[in-house]
């Protein structure tokens, strides 16, 4: 499964935090929720989406936004998850792709 980070501000993201972001997005997709609070010993925050389609290069998926706090600090994350990756359980592997925060998310949104 893959998670495509479109940018973040604040602390760097650990694999555990990335997994929380992915599984939060996955459970939101399954339930149709547009907002989810997450709380674990190592991360607490909120994930939001309006299920807007986004594209990063040749990869298309749904855009998610998260504001999270960890013991190391806070960060805001914009990320994309492909619809096909929501169907992967249990995860065989977890791959994180991150683009520079120099590219605004607006340029990655598919407006068609």
Secondary structure, DSSP 4 states (H G I P E B T S, - for coil): -EEEEEEEEESPPPHHHHHHHHHHHHHHHHHT-SEEEEEETTEEEEEE----EEEETTEEEEEEEEEEEETTEEEEEEEEE-HHHHT--S-S--EEEE--TTS-GGGGB---
